[in-house]
Amino acid sequence: MTNNINIPFRLIDWSEISKTEHKGEKGTSFWQTIDYPGLRIRIVEYSAGYLADHWCKKGHIVHCLEGEFTSELQNGKKILLKKGMTYVVSDELSSHRSSTENGVKVLIIDGDFLK
């Protein structure tokens, strides 16, 4: 795979990036998103009691910044991620969904490099 995208040095001040609201099956998430061709970088905050409304097949790098959450795989396996922990998965390899009891803040990076 060839990456023909050049991204010049950019400082991201997340306090200047607006939040968009996304409802879950339960609770709400708030996304701050930076998009480049083939690359998306987000800070996502899930409310207490959040449960995703779908099984995600997309690949991600997910790093837990604050709190903790469970990533449930469609095969029934549940993985608890706490502050400072990261998971990586490629597209189409492990359908997953997130939930959190007390709320969580994560950094999520995804894009064409995970295909």
C-alpha distances in whole Angstrom, upper triangle without the diagonal:
4,7,10,12,15,17,21,23,24,27,27,31,30,34,33,31,32,32,32,33,32,34,34,36,38,38,36,32,32,29,28,25,22,20,17,15,12,14,18,20,23,27,28,32,33,37,39,39,36,34,31,32,29,27,23,20,18,16,18,19,22,25,29,30,34,36,34,33,32,29,30,28,28,30,32,31,32,30,32,30,33,33,30,28,24,22,19,18,14,15,17,18,21,23,25,28,29,33,35,39,40,37,34,31,28,25,22,18,16,13,9,8,11,9
4,6,9,12,15,18,20,22,25,25,29,29,33,32,29,31,32,32,34,33,35,35,37,39,39,36,33,32,29,28,24,21,19,16,13,11,14,17,20,23,27,29,32,34,38,40,41,37,36,33,34,31,29,25,23,20,18,19,20,23,26,29,31,34,36,35,34,34,31,32,30,31,33,35,34,34,33,34,32,34,33,31,29,26,24,21,20,17,17,20,21,24,26,28,30,31,35,37,41,41,38,35,32,28,25,22,19,16,13,10,9,13,12
4,6,8,11,14,17,18,21,22,25,26,29,28,26,28,29,29,31,30,33,33,36,38,37,34,31,29,26,24,21,18,15,12,10,9,11,14,17,20,24,26,30,32,35,38,39,35,34,31,32,30,28,24,22,19,17,18,18,22,24,27,28,32,34,33,32,32,29,31,30,31,33,35,34,34,32,33,31,32,31,29,28,24,23,20,19,17,17,20,22,24,26,27,29,30,33,35,39,39,35,32,29,26,22,20,16,14,11,9,8,12,12
4,7,10,13,16,18,21,22,26,26,30,28,26,28,29,29,32,31,35,35,38,39,38,36,32,31,27,25,22,18,16,12,10,10,12,16,18,22,25,28,31,34,37,40,41,37,37,33,34,32,31,27,25,22,20,20,21,24,26,30,30,34,36,36,35,35,32,34,33,34,36,38,37,37,35,36,33,35,34,32,31,27,26,23,23,20,20,23,25,28,29,30,31,32,36,37,41,41,37,34,31,28,24,22,18,17,13,12,12,16,16
4,6,10,13,14,18,18,22,23,26,24,22,25,26,26,29,29,32,33,36,37,36,33,29,28,24,22,18,15,12,9,7,8,9,13,15,19,22,25,28,31,34,37,38,35,34,31,32,30,29,26,24,21,19,19,19,22,24,27,28,31,34,34,33,33,31,33,32,33,36,37,36,36,34,34,32,33,31,29,29,25,25,22,22,20,20,23,25,27,28,29,30,30,34,35,39,38,35,32,28,25,22,19,16,15,12,11,12,15,16
4,6,10,12,15,16,20,21,25,23,22,24,26,27,30,30,33,34,37,39,37,34,30,28,24,22,19,15,13,10,10,11,11,14,15,19,22,25,29,31,35,38,39,36,36,33,34,33,32,28,27,23,21,21,20,23,24,27,27,31,34,34,34,34,32,35,34,36,38,39,38,37,35,35,32,33,31,29,29,26,26,23,24,22,23,26,28,30,30,31,32,32,35,36,39,39,35,32,28,25,22,20,17,16,14,14,14,18,19
4,7,8,11,13,16,18,21,19,18,21,23,24,27,28,31,32,35,36,35,31,28,25,22,19,16,12,11,8,10,11,10,12,13,16,19,22,26,29,32,35,37,34,34,31,33,31,31,27,26,23,21,19,19,21,22,25,24,28,31,31,31,33,31,33,33,35,37,38,37,36,33,33,30,31,29,27,27,24,24,22,23,22,23,26,28,29,30,30,30,30,33,33,37,36,32,29,25,23,19,18,15,15,14,15,15,18,20
4,6,10,12,16,18,21,19,18,22,24,25,29,30,33,34,38,39,36,33,29,27,23,20,17,14,13,11,13,15,14,15,15,18,20,24,27,30,34,37,39,36,36,34,35,34,34,30,30,26,24,22,21,23,23,26,25,29,32,33,33,35,33,36,36,38,40,41,40,38,36,35,32,32,30,28,28,26,27,25,26,25,26,30,31,32,33,33,33,32,35,35,39,37,34,30,27,24,21,20,17,18,17,18,18,21,23
4,7,10,13,16,18,17,17,21,23,25,28,29,33,34,38,38,36,32,29,26,22,19,17,14,14,13,15,17,15,16,15,17,19,23,26,29,32,35,37,35,35,33,35,35,34,31,30,27,25,22,21,22,22,24,23,26,30,31,32,33,32,35,36,38,40,41,39,37,34,34,30,30,27,25,26,24,26,24,26,26,27,31,32,33,33,32,32,32,34,34,37,35,32,29,25,23,19,19,17,19,18,20,19,22,25
4,6,10,12,15,13,13,17,19,22,25,26,30,31,35,35,32,29,25,23,19,16,14,11,12,12,15,17,14,14,12,15,16,20,23,26,29,32,34,32,33,31,33,32,32,29,29,25,24,21,20,21,20,22,21,24,27,29,29,32,30,34,34,37,39,40,38,36,33,32,29,28,25,24,25,23,25,24,26,26,27,30,31,32,32,31,31,29,31,31,34,33,29,26,22,20,17,17,16,18,18,20,20,22,25
4,6,9,12,11,12,16,18,21,24,26,29,30,34,34,31,28,24,21,18,15,14,11,14,14,18,19,16,15,13,14,15,18,21,24,27,30,33,30,32,30,32,32,32,29,30,26,24,22,20,20,19,20,18,21,25,27,28,30,30,33,34,36,39,39,37,35,32,31,27,26,23,22,23,22,24,24,26,27,28,31,32,32,32,31,30,28,30,30,32,30,27,24,20,18,15,17,16,18,19,22,22,24,27
4,6,9,8,8,12,14,17,20,22,25,27,30,30,27,24,20,17,14,11,10,9,12,13,17,18,15,13,10,11,11,15,17,21,23,26,29,27,28,27,29,29,29,26,27,24,23,19,18,18,17,18,16,19,22,24,25,27,27,30,31,34,36,36,35,32,30,28,25,24,21,20,22,20,22,22,24,25,26,29,30,30,30,28,27,25,27,26,29,27,23,20,17,15,13,14,14,17,18,21,21,22,25
4,5,6,7,11,13,16,19,22,25,26,30,29,26,23,20,16,14,11,12,11,14,16,20,21,18,16,13,12,11,15,16,20,22,25,28,26,28,27,29,30,31,28,29,26,25,22,20,19,18,18,16,18,21,24,25,28,28,31,33,35,38,37,36,33,30,29,25,24,21,20,22,22,24,24,27,28,28,32,32,32,31,29,28,26,27,26,28,26,22,20,16,16,14,16,16,19,21,24,24,25,28
4,5,5,8,10,13,16,18,21,23,26,26,23,19,16,13,11,7,9,10,13,16,20,20,17,14,11,9,8,11,13,16,18,22,24,22,24,23,26,27,27,25,27,24,23,20,18,17,16,16,13,15,18,21,22,24,24,28,30,32,35,34,33,30,28,26,22,21,19,19,20,20,22,22,25,26,26,29,30,29,29,26,25,22,23,22,25,22,19,16,13,13,11,13,14,17,20,23,23,24,27
4,6,8,10,13,16,19,22,24,27,26,23,20,17,13,12,9,12,13,16,19,23,24,20,17,14,13,11,13,13,17,19,22,25,23,25,25,27,28,30,27,29,27,26,23,22,20,19,18,15,16,19,22,23,26,27,30,32,34,37,37,35,32,30,28,25,23,20,21,23,23,25,26,28,29,30,33,34,32,31,29,27,24,25,23,25,23,19,17,14,15,14,17,18,21,23,27,27,28,31
4,6,9,13,16,19,22,25,28,28,24,21,18,14,13,9,11,11,15,17,21,22,19,17,14,13,12,15,16,19,21,24,27,25,27,26,28,29,30,28,30,27,27,24,23,22,21,21,18,20,23,25,26,29,29,32,34,36,39,38,37,34,32,30,27,26,23,24,26,25,27,27,29,30,30,33,34,33,32,30,28,26,27,26,28,25,22,20,17,17,16,18,19,21,23,26,27,28,30
4,7,10,13,16,19,21,25,25,22,18,15,11,9,6,7,8,12,15,18,19,17,14,11,10,10,12,13,17,19,22,25,22,24,23,24,25,27,24,26,23,23,21,20,19,19,19,17,19,21,23,23,26,26,29,30,32,36,35,34,32,30,28,25,25,22,23,24,23,24,25,26,27,27,29,31,30,29,27,25,23,24,24,26,24,20,18,15,15,14,15,16,18,19,23,24,25,27
4,7,10,13,17,19,23,23,19,16,13,9,8,6,8,10,13,16,20,21,18,15,13,11,11,12,13,16,17,21,23,21,23,21,23,24,26,24,26,23,24,22,22,20,20,20,18,19,22,23,23,26,26,28,30,32,35,35,34,31,30,28,26,25,23,24,25,24,25,26,27,28,27,30,31,30,28,26,24,22,23,23,25,23,19,18,15,16,15,16,17,19,21,24,26,26,28
4,7,10,13,16,19,19,16,12,9,6,5,5,8,11,14,17,20,21,18,15,13,10,9,9,10,12,14,17,19,17,19,18,19,21,23,21,24,21,22,20,20,18,19,18,17,17,19,21,20,23,23,25,27,29,32,31,31,28,27,25,23,23,21,23,24,23,23,24,25,26,25,28,29,28,26,23,21,19,20,19,21,20,16,15,13,14,14,14,16,18,20,24,25,25,27
4,7,10,13,17,17,14,10,8,5,5,7,8,12,14,17,20,20,18,14,14,11,11,10,10,12,13,17,19,16,17,16,16,18,20,19,22,20,21,19,20,19,20,19,19,19,20,21,20,22,22,24,26,27,30,30,30,27,27,25,24,24,23,24,25,23,24,24,24,25,24,26,28,26,24,22,19,18,19,19,21,20,17,16,14,15,15,15,17,18,19,23,25,24,26
4,7,10,13,13,11,7,6,5,7,9,11,15,17,20,22,22,20,17,16,13,12,10,10,10,11,14,15,13,14,13,14,16,19,18,21,20,21,20,21,19,20,19,19,19,19,20,19,20,20,22,24,25,29,28,28,26,25,24,23,23,23,25,25,24,24,24,24,25,24,25,27,25,23,20,17,16,16,17,19,18,15,15,14,15,16,16,18,19,21,24,26,25,27
4,7,10,11,9,6,5,6,8,11,12,16,17,21,22,22,20,16,16,13,13,10,10,9,11,14,14,11,11,10,10,12,15,14,18,17,19,18,20,18,19,19,19,19,19,19,17,18,18,19,21,21,25,24,25,23,23,22,21,22,22,24,24,22,22,22,22,23,21,22,24,22,19,17,14,13,14,15,17,17,14,15,14,15,16,15,17,18,20,23,25,23,25
4,7,7,6,4,6,9,11,15,16,20,21,24,25,25,23,20,19,16,16,12,12,10,10,12,12,9,9,8,8,11,14,15,18,18,21,20,22,19,21,20,21,20,19,19,17,17,17,18,20,20,24,23,24,22,22,22,21,23,23,25,25,24,23,24,23,24,23,23,25,22,19,17,14,13,12,14,16,16,14,15,16,16,18,17,20,20,22,25,27,25,27
4,5,5,5,7,10,12,16,18,21,22,25,26,25,23,20,20,17,16,13,12,9,10,11,10,6,6,5,5,8,11,12,16,17,19,18,20,18,20,19,20,19,18,17,14,14,14,15,17,17,20,19,20,18,19,19,19,21,22,24,23,22,21,22,21,23,21,21,22,20,16,14,10,10,9,11,13,15,13,14,15,16,18,17,20,20,22,25,27,24,25
4,7,8,11,14,16,20,21,25,25,28,29,28,26,23,23,20,20,16,15,12,12,13,10,7,6,6,4,8,11,13,17,18,21,21,23,20,22,21,23,22,20,18,15,15,15,14,16,16,19,18,19,18,19,19,20,22,24,26,25,24,23,24,23,24,22,22,23,20,16,14,11,11,10,12,14,16,15,16,18,19,21,20,23,22,25,27,29,26,27
4,7,10,13,16,20,22,25,26,30,31,30,28,24,24,21,19,16,14,10,9,9,7,5,5,7,8,11,14,16,20,21,23,22,23,21,22,20,21,20,18,17,14,14,15,15,18,18,21,19,20,18,19,18,19,21,22,25,24,24,23,25,24,26,25,24,25,22,19,16,12,11,9,10,11,13,12,14,16,18,21,20,23,24,26,29,31,28,29
4,7,10,14,17,19,23,25,28,30,29,27,23,22,18,17,13,11,8,6,7,6,4,7,8,10,13,16,17,21,21,23,21,23,20,20,18,19,17,16,15,13,14,16,17,19,20,23,21,22,19,20,19,19,19,20,23,23,23,23,24,24,26,25,26,26,23,20,17,13,11,9,9,10,11,10,12,14,16,19,19,22,23,26,29,30,28,30
4,7,10,14,16,20,21,25,27,26,24,20,19,15,14,10,8,6,6,8,9,6,8,9,10,13,16,16,20,20,21,20,21,18,19,17,18,16,16,16,14,15,16,18,20,21,24,23,23,21,21,19,19,19,20,22,22,22,22,23,23,25,24,25,26,23,20,17,14,12,11,11,12,12,10,11,12,14,16,16,20,21,23,27,28,26,28
4,7,10,12,16,18,22,24,23,20,17,15,12,10,7,5,4,6,10,11,8,9,9,11,13,15,15,18,17,19,17,18,15,16,14,15,14,14,14,13,15,15,17,19,21,24,23,23,20,20,18,17,18,18,20,20,19,19,20,21,22,22,23,24,22,19,16,13,11,11,11,13,13,9,10,10,11,13,13,16,17,20,24,25,23,25
4,7,10,13,16,19,22,22,19,15,13,10,8,6,5,7,8,12,14,11,13,12,14,16,18,17,20,19,19,17,18,15,16,15,14,14,15,16,15,17,18,20,22,24,27,26,26,23,22,21,19,19,18,20,20,20,20,21,22,23,23,24,26,24,21,19,16,14,14,14,16,15,11,11,9,11,12,12,15,17,19,23,25,23,25
4,6,10,12,16,18,18,15,11,10,6,6,5,7,9,12,15,17,14,15,14,15,16,18,16,19,17,17,15,15,14,14,14,14,15,16,17,16,18,18,20,22,24,27,27,26,23,22,21,19,19,18,19,20,18,19,19,20,21,20,23,24,22,21,18,16,14,15,16,18,17,14,12,10,10,10,10,12,14,16,20,21,20,23
4,7,10,14,17,17,14,10,8,5,5,6,9,12,14,18,20,17,19,17,19,20,21,19,21,18,18,16,16,14,15,15,14,15,18,19,18,21,20,23,25,27,30,29,29,26,24,23,21,21,19,20,20,19,20,20,21,22,22,24,26,25,23,21,19,17,19,19,21,20,16,14,11,11,10,10,12,14,16,20,21,21,23
4,6,10,13,13,10,7,6,4,7,8,12,14,17,21,22,19,20,18,19,20,21,18,19,16,16,14,14,14,15,16,16,18,20,21,20,22,21,23,24,26,29,30,29,27,25,24,22,22,21,21,21,19,19,19,20,20,19,22,24,23,22,21,19,18,20,21,24,23,19,17,13,12,10,9,10,11,13,16,18,18,20
4,7,10,11,8,6,5,6,9,12,15,18,21,24,26,23,24,21,23,22,23,20,21,17,17,15,15,15,16,18,17,20,23,23,23,24,23,26,26,28,31,32,31,29,27,26,24,24,22,22,22,20,20,19,20,20,20,23,25,25,24,23,22,21,23,24,27,26,22,19,16,14,11,11,10,11,12,15,16,17,19
4,7,8,6,5,7,9,12,14,18,20,23,27,28,24,25,22,23,22,22,19,19,16,16,14,15,16,18,20,20,23,25,25,25,26,24,26,26,28,31,32,31,29,28,28,25,26,25,24,24,21,21,19,20,19,18,21,23,24,23,22,22,22,24,26,29,28,25,22,19,17,14,12,10,10,10,12,14,16,17
4,6,5,6,9,12,15,17,21,23,27,30,31,28,28,25,26,24,24,21,20,17,16,15,16,18,20,22,22,25,28,28,27,28,26,28,28,29,32,33,33,31,30,30,27,28,27,26,25,22,22,20,20,19,18,21,24,25,24,24,24,24,27,29,32,31,28,25,22,19,16,14,11,11,9,11,13,15,16
4,6,8,11,14,18,20,24,26,29,32,33,29,29,26,26,24,24,21,20,16,16,16,17,19,22,25,25,28,30,30,29,29,27,29,28,29,32,33,33,32,31,31,29,30,29,28,27,24,23,20,20,18,17,20,22,24,24,24,25,26,29,30,34,34,30,27,25,22,19,16,13,11,9,9,11,14,14
4,7,10,14,17,19,23,24,28,31,31,28,27,24,24,22,21,18,16,13,12,13,14,17,19,23,24,27,29,28,27,27,24,26,25,26,28,30,29,29,28,28,26,28,27,26,25,21,20,17,16,14,13,17,19,20,20,21,22,23,26,28,32,32,29,26,23,20,17,14,11,8,5,5,8,10,11
4,7,10,14,16,19,22,25,28,29,25,25,22,23,21,21,17,16,12,11,11,12,14,16,19,20,23,25,25,24,24,22,24,24,25,28,29,28,27,25,26,23,25,24,22,21,18,17,15,15,14,13,17,19,20,20,20,21,21,24,26,29,29,26,23,20,17,13,11,7,6,4,7,8,10,12
4,7,10,12,16,18,22,25,26,22,22,19,20,19,19,15,16,12,11,10,11,12,14,17,17,20,22,22,21,22,20,22,22,24,27,28,27,25,24,24,21,22,21,21,20,17,16,15,15,14,14,17,19,19,19,18,18,18,21,23,26,26,22,19,17,14,11,8,6,5,6,9,11,12,14
4,7,10,13,16,20,23,24,21,21,19,21,20,20,17,17,14,13,10,10,10,11,14,14,17,19,20,19,21,19,22,22,24,27,28,26,24,22,22,19,20,18,18,17,15,15,14,15,16,16,19,20,20,20,19,18,17,20,21,24,23,20,17,14,11,7,6,5,7,9,12,13,13,16
4,6,10,12,16,19,21,17,18,16,18,18,19,16,17,14,14,11,10,10,11,12,12,14,17,17,16,18,17,20,21,23,26,26,25,23,21,20,17,18,16,16,16,14,15,15,16,17,17,20,21,20,19,18,16,15,17,18,21,20,16,14,10,8,6,5,6,9,11,15,16,16,18
4,7,10,13,16,18,16,17,16,19,19,20,17,19,17,16,13,12,10,10,10,9,11,13,14,15,17,17,20,22,24,27,26,25,22,20,19,16,16,14,14,15,14,15,16,18,19,20,22,23,22,21,18,17,15,16,16,19,17,13,10,7,6,5,6,9,12,15,19,19,18,21
4,7,10,13,15,12,13,12,15,16,17,15,18,16,16,13,13,10,10,10,10,11,12,13,12,14,14,17,19,22,25,24,23,20,18,17,14,15,14,15,15,14,15,16,17,19,19,22,22,20,19,16,14,12,13,12,15,14,11,8,6,5,6,7,11,13,16,20,20,19,22
4,7,10,12,10,12,12,15,17,18,17,20,19,19,16,15,12,12,10,10,9,10,11,11,14,15,17,20,22,25,24,23,20,18,16,14,14,13,15,16,16,17,18,20,22,22,24,24,22,20,17,14,11,11,10,13,11,7,6,4,6,9,11,14,16,20,23,24,23,25
4,7,8,6,9,9,12,15,16,16,19,18,19,16,17,13,13,11,12,11,10,10,9,11,13,15,18,20,23,21,21,18,17,15,13,14,14,16,16,16,17,19,20,22,22,23,24,21,19,16,12,9,8,7,10,9,5,5,6,8,12,12,16,18,21,25,25,23,26
4,6,5,9,11,14,16,18,19,22,22,22,20,20,17,17,14,14,12,11,11,11,13,15,17,20,22,25,23,22,19,19,16,16,15,16,19,19,19,20,22,23,26,26,27,27,24,22,18,15,11,9,8,8,7,5,7,9,12,15,16,20,22,25,28,29,27,29
4,6,9,12,15,18,19,20,24,24,24,22,22,18,18,15,15,13,10,10,10,12,15,17,20,22,24,22,21,18,18,15,15,15,16,19,19,20,21,24,25,27,27,28,28,25,22,19,15,12,9,6,5,4,4,8,11,14,17,19,22,24,27,31,31,29,31
4,7,10,13,15,17,19,22,23,24,22,23,19,19,17,18,15,13,12,10,11,14,15,18,19,22,19,19,16,17,15,16,16,18,21,20,21,21,24,24,27,26,27,26,23,21,17,13,11,7,6,5,6,7,10,13,16,19,20,23,25,28,31,32,29,31
4,7,9,12,14,15,19,19,20,19,20,17,17,15,17,15,13,12,9,10,12,13,16,17,20,18,18,15,16,14,15,16,17,20,19,19,19,21,21,24,23,23,24,20,18,14,11,8,5,5,7,8,7,9,12,13,17,17,20,21,24,27,28,26,27
4,6,9,11,12,16,17,19,18,19,16,18,16,18,17,15,13,10,10,10,10,13,14,17,15,16,13,14,14,15,17,19,21,20,19,18,20,19,22,21,21,21,17,15,11,8,6,4,7,9,11,10,12,14,15,17,17,20,20,23,26,27,24,25
4,6,8,9,13,14,16,15,17,15,17,16,19,18,17,15,11,11,10,10,12,13,16,15,16,14,15,15,16,18,20,22,20,19,17,18,17,19,18,17,18,15,12,9,6,6,6,10,12,14,13,13,14,14,16,15,18,17,20,23,24,21,22
4,7,9,13,14,17,17,20,18,21,20,22,22,20,19,15,14,13,12,14,13,17,16,18,17,18,19,19,22,23,25,23,22,20,21,19,20,18,18,19,16,13,11,8,9,10,13,15,18,16,17,18,18,19,18,20,19,21,24,25,22,23
4,6,9,11,14,15,18,17,20,20,23,23,22,20,16,14,12,11,12,10,14,14,16,16,17,18,19,22,24,25,23,21,19,19,17,17,15,14,16,13,9,8,7,9,11,15,18,20,18,18,19,18,19,17,19,17,19,21,23,20,20
4,7,9,12,13,16,16,19,19,22,23,22,19,15,13,10,9,8,7,11,12,13,13,15,17,18,21,23,24,21,19,16,16,14,14,12,11,12,9,6,5,5,9,12,15,18,21,19,19,19,18,19,16,18,16,18,19,21,17,17
4,6,8,10,13,13,17,18,21,22,21,19,16,14,11,10,9,9,13,14,15,14,15,17,17,20,22,22,20,17,14,13,11,11,9,9,10,8,5,5,6,9,13,16,20,21,19,18,18,16,16,13,14,12,14,16,17,14,14
4,7,9,13,14,18,19,23,24,24,21,18,16,13,12,10,10,13,15,15,16,16,19,19,22,24,24,21,18,14,13,9,9,6,5,7,6,5,7,9,12,16,19,23,25,23,21,21,18,18,14,14,12,13,13,15,11,11
4,7,10,12,16,18,21,23,23,21,18,17,13,14,12,13,16,18,17,17,17,19,18,21,22,22,19,16,13,11,8,7,4,6,8,8,8,9,11,13,17,20,23,25,22,20,19,16,15,11,11,8,9,10,11,8,9
4,7,10,13,16,19,21,22,20,18,16,13,14,13,14,16,18,17,17,16,18,17,20,20,19,17,13,10,7,5,4,4,7,8,8,9,10,12,14,17,20,24,25,22,20,18,15,14,10,9,6,8,9,9,6,7
4,6,10,13,15,18,19,17,15,15,12,14,14,16,18,19,18,17,15,16,14,17,17,16,14,10,8,6,6,7,8,11,11,11,11,11,12,12,16,18,22,22,20,17,15,12,10,6,6,5,8,10,10,7,10
4,7,10,13,16,17,16,15,15,13,15,15,18,20,21,18,17,15,15,13,14,14,13,11,7,6,5,7,9,11,14,13,13,14,13,14,13,17,18,21,22,19,16,14,10,8,6,5,6,10,12,11,9,12
4,7,9,12,13,12,11,12,10,14,14,17,20,19,17,15,13,12,9,11,11,10,8,5,5,6,9,12,13,16,15,14,14,12,12,11,14,14,18,18,15,12,10,7,6,5,7,9,12,15,14,12,16
4,6,9,11,10,11,12,12,16,17,20,22,22,19,16,13,12,9,9,8,7,6,4,7,9,12,15,17,20,19,17,18,15,15,13,15,14,18,17,14,11,9,6,5,6,9,12,15,18,17,16,19
4,6,7,7,8,11,11,15,17,21,22,21,19,16,13,10,7,6,5,6,6,6,9,12,15,18,20,22,21,19,19,16,15,12,13,12,14,13,11,8,6,4,6,9,12,15,18,22,21,19,22
4,7,9,11,14,15,19,21,24,26,25,22,19,16,14,10,8,5,6,8,9,12,15,18,21,23,25,24,22,22,19,18,15,15,14,16,14,11,8,5,5,7,10,13,17,20,24,23,21,25
4,7,10,13,15,19,21,25,27,25,23,19,16,13,10,8,5,8,10,12,15,18,20,24,25,27,26,24,23,20,18,15,14,12,13,11,9,6,5,7,10,13,16,20,23,27,26,25,28
4,7,11,13,17,20,23,25,22,20,17,14,11,9,6,6,9,11,13,15,18,21,24,26,27,26,23,23,19,17,13,12,9,10,7,6,5,7,9,12,15,18,21,25,28,28,26,29
4,7,10,13,16,20,21,19,17,13,10,7,6,4,6,9,9,11,13,16,18,22,23,24,23,20,20,16,14,10,9,7,8,8,7,6,8,9,13,14,18,20,24,27,26,24,27
4,7,10,13,16,18,16,14,10,8,6,5,7,9,12,10,11,12,15,16,20,21,21,20,17,16,12,10,7,6,5,7,8,8,6,9,9,13,13,17,19,22,25,25,22,25
4,6,10,13,14,12,10,6,5,4,6,9,12,14,12,12,11,14,15,18,19,19,18,14,13,10,8,6,5,6,9,11,11,10,12,12,15,15,18,19,22,25,24,21,24
4,6,10,12,10,8,6,5,6,7,11,14,15,12,11,9,12,12,15,15,15,14,11,10,6,6,5,7,9,12,14,13,12,14,12,14,13,16,16,19,22,21,18,20
4,6,8,7,6,4,6,9,11,14,17,19,16,15,12,14,13,15,16,15,13,10,8,5,5,6,8,11,13,16,16,15,17,16,18,16,19,18,21,23,23,19,21
4,5,6,5,6,8,11,13,17,20,20,17,15,12,13,11,13,13,12,10,6,6,4,7,9,11,14,17,20,19,18,20,18,19,17,19,18,20,22,21,18,18
4,5,7,9,12,15,17,20,23,24,21,19,16,16,13,15,14,12,11,7,5,6,8,11,13,17,19,22,22,21,22,21,22,20,21,20,21,23,23,19,19
4,6,9,12,15,18,21,25,25,22,20,17,17,15,16,16,13,11,8,8,9,11,14,16,19,21,24,24,23,25,23,24,22,23,22,24,25,25,21,21
4,6,10,13,16,19,23,24,21,20,17,18,16,18,18,16,14,11,10,9,11,13,14,16,18,21,22,21,24,22,24,22,24,23,26,27,27,23,23
4,7,10,13,17,20,21,17,17,14,15,14,17,18,16,14,10,11,9,11,12,13,15,17,20,21,20,22,20,22,21,22,22,25,26,25,22,23
4,7,10,13,17,18,15,15,13,15,14,18,19,18,15,12,12,9,10,10,10,12,14,17,17,16,19,17,20,19,21,21,24,26,25,22,23
4,6,10,13,14,11,11,10,12,13,16,18,18,16,12,13,10,11,10,11,12,14,16,16,15,16,15,17,17,19,19,23,25,24,20,22
4,7,10,12,9,10,10,14,15,19,21,21,19,16,16,13,12,10,10,9,11,13,13,12,14,13,16,16,19,20,24,26,25,22,25
4,7,8,6,7,8,12,14,18,20,21,19,16,17,13,13,10,11,10,12,13,12,10,11,10,12,13,16,18,21,24,23,20,23
4,6,6,9,11,15,17,21,23,24,22,20,20,17,16,13,12,11,12,12,11,9,10,10,13,14,17,20,24,27,25,23,26
4,6,9,12,15,18,22,24,26,24,22,22,19,18,15,15,13,14,13,12,9,9,9,11,14,16,20,23,26,25,23,27
4,7,10,14,17,20,23,25,24,22,23,20,19,17,17,16,18,17,15,12,11,10,11,13,15,18,22,25,23,22,25
4,7,11,14,17,20,22,20,18,19,17,17,15,16,15,17,17,15,12,12,10,11,12,14,17,20,23,21,19,22
4,7,10,14,17,19,17,15,17,15,15,14,15,16,19,19,17,13,12,9,9,10,11,13,17,19,17,15,19
4,7,10,13,15,13,12,13,12,13,12,15,16,19,20,18,15,14,11,11,10,11,12,15,17,15,13,16
4,7,10,12,11,10,12,12,14,14,17,19,22,23,21,18,17,13,12,10,9,10,12,14,12,9,12
4,7,9,7,7,9,10,12,14,17,19,23,24,22,19,19,15,14,11,11,10,11,12,11,8,10
4,6,6,8,10,11,14,16,20,22,26,27,25,22,21,18,16,13,11,9,10,10,9,5,6
4,6,8,9,11,14,16,20,23,26,28,26,23,22,19,18,14,12,9,9,9,9,6,5
4,6,7,10,13,16,20,23,27,29,27,25,24,21,20,17,16,13,13,12,13,10,8
4,7,10,13,16,19,23,26,28,26,24,24,21,20,17,16,14,15,14,14,10,10
4,6,10,13,16,19,22,25,23,21,22,19,19,16,16,14,16,16,16,12,12
4,7,11,14,17,21,23,22,20,21,18,19,16,17,15,16,17,18,14,14
4,7,10,14,17,19,18,17,17,15,16,14,15,14,17,18,19,15,16
4,7,11,14,16,15,14,15,14,15,13,16,15,18,20,21,17,19
4,7,11,13,11,10,12,11,13,12,15,16,19,22,22,19,21
4,7,9,9,9,12,12,15,15,18,19,22,25,26,23,24
4,6,5,7,10,12,15,16,19,21,24,27,28,25,27
4,6,9,12,14,18,19,23,25,28,31,31,29,31
4,7,11,13,17,19,23,25,28,32,32,29,32
4,7,10,14,16,19,22,25,29,29,27,29
4,7,10,12,16,19,22,26,26,24,27
4,7,10,13,16,20,24,23,22,25
4,6,10,13,16,20,20,18,21
4,7,10,14,17,17,16,19
4,7,10,14,14,13,16
4,7,11,10,10,13
4,7,8,7,10
4,6,6,8
4,5,6
4,6
4
